[in-house]
Amino acid sequence: MSDTERSRMADRLEREIAVLDWNLTNHTPTEAGVSDIEHIRALAKTMGSLLVTTCPPGVEYETAKVKLQELVFWSVAAIARVDTEDEPSRTLIDAGFLGGRRA
């Protein structure tokens, strides 16, 4: 393995570790982020009520409930990880992982 390849591998590992560290750390969203999260949760509860009252029992219904929960989970994670007061590492910013961060 060449020095260039080793350097690229080390850079990739550093980025991967930084991303894992960021993603597995609790982040406090901004006030605007909290409002967005509450709105998403309210809409998901409305959709959940619609599922409960209109869908017959079965694997499709159960899958729809799980997917709705996943939608909320990933939406909240996206907001909390990007729309946060926490200061990300330079590695994450330079790697473009937080390019959509709102001011």
Beta strands, then each sheet from edge to edge (+ up, - down):
end
